[in-house]
Amino acid sequence: MTHKLETQSSARTATLSPIATPARPPKTKEDRHFVSALARGLKVLTCFRSGDELLGNHELARRSGLPKSTISRLTYTLTKLGYLHFAQESVKYRLGTATLALGSAMLARMDIRRLARPMMQELADFSRAMVSLGVRERLNLIYIENCRSQSALTLSLDVGSRIPLATTAMGRAYLAAVSDTERADLLDQIRAQDEANWPKIRTGIDDALEQFQRYGCCGSFGEWQKDVNAIAVAFRVGNDSPILSINCGGPAFNLSPEFLLGEVRPRLIEIVKNLEMSLGVDRASA
């Protein structure tokens, strides 16, 4: 995925120590504080993806890997609590209002979205692409804000969409921003999820981390989807806040790697600098 574009590295460029293939973590005793029933219930809720209106017990069982008998009990309980709504005509479930309330409360607290939106829209219009802000959820990134250009040729993703951590620019930028320990743990989880494709996935991630050292951003050029190119930068808006990733991406025929790295990259990095400045973030401690 390495593309040769000789530009001077950004001030945001950081030095990453080489990462060796992580070893399997040793088996540990079961965490007595971990509530398995709660975890299974939350796992059912995370089965719903952007664009999913209704899901039945069979599909929920397939996506979660839980037995259908367990799914039936969990969906019944979640429906009683308002986290799911049962549609009798289709014998399927949709997310309930209690889930919506949680998501709305979380988004309402993210002032970063309000601050970032005008700058994101300006970049989207310049690049004739889509600019998005995301946070990590397990081995995915979830979009929490989206800005599109007026061009009809943009990606059909919305707030709430999930994209993979391992093969997207946004996910790779996140991996570049975390500590060595957290990165090694995430890489081990990614490997366990897809052993067959791990060598190719690992090569792509290593290339992206090398790219971060050179350009201050990470890219994915046809690796997540063969006709999609994107670059991204990850940042933190405070010591107690989650790491966020901001990307710019779109159809490969409209967004060449050279254009993204040469023209879009400095603008994307400038957005991050402006957000940090607006929120009073000290880069040395963030």
C-alpha positions in Angstrom: 0.0 0.0 0.0 3.1 2.2 0.1 2.8 5.1 -2.4 5.9 7.2 -3.1 5.1 10.9 -2.7 8.1 12.9 -1.5 6.7 15.5 0.8 8.0 16.8 4.0 6.6 15.1 7.1 4.1 16.9 9.2 4.8 18.3 12.6 2.4 15.7 13.9 4.6 12.9 12.7 5.5 10.6 15.6 8.1 7.9 16.0 6.6 4.5 16.4 8.7 1.6 17.7 8.8 -1.4 15.5 6.0 -3.9 16.3 6.8 -7.6 16.4 4.1 -10.1 15.7 2.3 -10.3 19.0 2.3 -13.5 20.9 -0.9 -15.1 22.1 -1.9 -13.8 25.5 -1.6 -16.4 28.3 -4.8 -17.9 29.6 -5.9 -16.2 32.7 -8.4 -17.0 35.4 -12.0 -15.9 34.7 -12.6 -12.3 35.8 -15.1 -12.6 38.7 -16.2 -9.1 38.2 -17.3 -9.8 34.6 -21.0 -10.3 34.1 -21.4 -12.7 31.2 -25.2 -12.3 30.9 -24.8 -8.6 30.5 -22.1 -9.0 28.0 -24.3 -11.4 25.9 -27.1 -8.9 26.0 -24.9 -6.1 24.8 -23.5 -8.4 22.1 -27.1 -8.8 20.7 -27.5 -5.0 20.5 -24.2 -4.6 18.6 -25.5 -7.0 16.0 -27.6 -4.2 14.6 -25.7 -2.2 12.0 -26.3 0.9 10.0 -29.0 0.1 7.5 -30.5 -2.8 9.5 -34.1 -2.1 10.2 -35.3 -5.5 11.4 -33.4 -8.6 12.5 -34.9 -12.0 13.6 -33.5 -14.4 16.2 -31.9 -16.6 13.5 -29.9 -13.7 12.1 -29.0 -12.4 15.6 -27.8 -15.9 16.5 -25.7 -16.1 13.3 -24.1 -12.6 13.9 -23.4 -13.0 17.6 -22.4 -16.7 17.6 -24.8 -17.3 20.5 -27.2 -20.3 20.6 -30.7 -19.5 19.3 -32.2 -20.5 22.7 -30.0 -17.9 24.4 -30.9 -15.3 21.8 -34.6 -15.9 22.4 -34.2 -15.2 26.1 -32.1 -12.2 25.5 -34.3 -10.6 22.9 -37.3 -11.2 25.2 -35.5 -9.4 28.1 -34.2 -6.6 26.0 -37.7 -6.0 24.6 -39.2 -5.8 28.1 -36.6 -3.2 29.0 -37.2 -1.1 25.9 -33.9 -1.8 24.2 -35.6 -3.8 21.4 -39.0 -3.4 19.8 -40.8 -6.6 18.6 -42.5 -6.2 15.2 -45.2 -8.8 15.2 -46.0 -8.7 11.5 -42.4 -9.8 10.6 -41.6 -11.6 13.9 -38.4 -9.6 14.0 -36.8 -6.9 16.2 -35.7 -3.4 15.7 -33.7 -1.2 18.1 -35.9 0.3 20.8 -36.2 3.8 22.2 -34.0 3.0 25.2 -31.1 2.3 22.9 -31.8 5.5 21.0 -31.7 7.5 24.2 -28.3 6.1 25.1 -26.9 6.9 21.7 -28.4 10.4 21.7 -27.0 11.2 25.1 -23.5 10.1 24.1 -23.6 12.1 20.9 -25.0 15.2 22.7 -21.9 15.3 24.9 -19.5 15.3 22.0 -19.0 19.0 21.4 -16.2 17.9 19.0 -18.8 17.2 16.4 -20.2 20.7 16.5 -16.7 22.2 16.3 -15.5 19.9 13.6 -18.5 20.0 11.2 -17.8 23.3 9.4 -14.2 22.4 8.8 -15.1 18.9 7.7 -17.7 20.2 5.3 -15.1 22.6 3.8 -12.7 19.7 3.2 -15.4 17.6 1.8 -16.3 20.3 -0.7 -12.7 20.8 -1.6 -12.0 17.1 -2.2 -15.4 16.3 -3.7 -15.4 13.4 -1.2 -16.7 12.4 2.2 -15.1 13.5 5.5 -16.0 11.5 8.6 -15.3 11.4 12.3 -15.2 8.0 14.1 -14.6 6.3 17.4 -13.5 2.7 18.0 -16.0 -0.1 19.0 -14.1 -3.4 19.4 -12.5 -4.1 16.1 -14.5 -1.5 14.2 -14.8 2.3 13.9 -18.2 3.8 14.2 -19.0 7.0 12.3 -20.2 9.8 14.7 -20.2 12.6 12.1 -20.3 12.7 8.3 -19.9 15.5 5.8 -20.4 15.0 2.1 -19.6 17.2 -0.9 -22.4 18.0 -3.4 -20.8 15.4 -5.8 -23.0 12.4 -6.4 -20.0 10.2 -6.3 -19.4 9.8 -2.6 -19.6 6.8 -0.3 -23.1 5.7 1.0 -22.1 5.6 4.6 -23.9 7.4 7.5 -23.6 8.2 11.2 -23.7 4.8 12.9 -21.9 2.9 10.1 -19.2 0.5 11.1 -15.9 0.1 9.2 -13.1 -2.4 10.1 -10.1 -1.4 12.2 -7.6 -3.4 10.2 -8.0 -2.4 6.6 -9.4 1.2 6.7 -7.4 4.4 6.9 -9.5 5.5 9.9 -8.7 2.3 11.7 -5.0 2.3 10.9 -4.7 5.9 12.1 -6.2 4.7 15.4 -3.6 1.9 15.6 -0.9 4.5 15.0 -2.1 6.6 17.8 -2.4 4.1 20.6 0.3 2.8 22.9 2.5 -0.1 21.9 0.8 -2.3 24.5 -2.7 -1.5 23.3 -1.7 -1.8 19.6 -0.2 -5.3 20.3 -3.4 -6.4 22.0 -5.5 -5.1 19.1 -3.3 -6.8 16.5 -3.6 -10.1 18.4 -7.4 -9.8 18.3 -7.4 -8.9 14.6 -5.2 -11.9 13.9 -7.5 -14.2 15.8 -10.5 -12.9 13.9 -9.0 -13.6 10.5 -6.0 -16.0 10.6 -6.2 -16.9 7.0 -5.7 -13.3 5.8 -3.4 -12.2 8.6 -0.1 -12.0 6.6 -1.8 -9.6 4.1 -3.6 -7.6 6.8 -0.4 -7.2 8.8 1.6 -6.0 5.8 -1.1 -3.4 5.1 -1.0 -2.2 8.8 2.8 -2.1 8.8 2.8 0.0 5.6 0.3 2.4 7.1 2.4 2.8 10.3 5.4 3.6 8.1 3.3 6.0 6.2 2.3 7.7 9.5 6.0 8.3 10.3 6.5 9.9 6.9 3.4 11.9 6.4 1.6 12.1 9.7 -1.4 10.2 8.4 -2.4 6.7 7.4 -3.9 5.5 4.2 -5.9 2.7 2.7 -5.8 2.6 -1.1 -8.1 -0.1 -2.4 -7.5 -2.4 0.6 -10.8 -2.1 2.4 -12.8 -1.9 -0.8 -11.0 -2.1 -4.1 -12.5 1.0 -5.5 -12.1 3.2 -2.4 -9.2 5.4 -1.4 -8.8 7.3 1.9 -6.4 8.8 4.4 -7.0 9.5 8.1 -5.5 11.1 11.2 -6.2 10.1 14.8 -6.2 12.4 17.8 -7.3 12.8 21.3 -9.2 15.8 22.7 -8.3 15.3 26.3 -6.6 12.8 28.6 -9.9 11.2 29.6 -11.5 11.2 26.2 -11.4 8.4 23.6 -9.2 8.6 20.6 -11.0 9.9 17.5 -10.1 9.4 13.9 -11.0 11.7 11.0 -10.7 10.6 7.4 -11.3 11.8 3.9 -12.3 9.1 1.4 -14.2 8.3 -1.7 -14.2 6.5 -5.1 -10.6 5.7 -6.2 -11.1 7.1 -9.7 -11.9 10.5 -8.1 -9.3 10.4 -5.3 -5.8 9.3 -6.3 -3.3 8.6 -3.5 -1.2 11.5 -4.9 -4.1 13.9 -4.5 -5.0 12.6 -1.0 -1.4 12.7 0.3 -0.4 15.9 -1.5 -3.5 18.1 -1.4 -5.9 16.7 1.2 -3.3 15.6 3.9 -2.2 19.1 5.0 -5.8 20.2 5.2 -6.8 17.2 7.3 -3.9 17.7 9.7 -4.8 21.4 9.9 -8.3 20.4 11.0 -6.9 18.3 13.8 -4.6 21.2 14.9 -7.5 23.6 14.9 -9.7 21.2 17.0 -6.9 20.7 19.5 -6.4 24.4 19.8 -10.1 25.1 20.2 -10.4 22.6 23.0 -7.2 23.7 24.7 -5.4 20.3 24.2 -1.8 20.2 25.1 -0.2 17.9 22.5 2.6 16.9 24.8 0.2 15.4 27.3 -2.7 14.4 25.0 
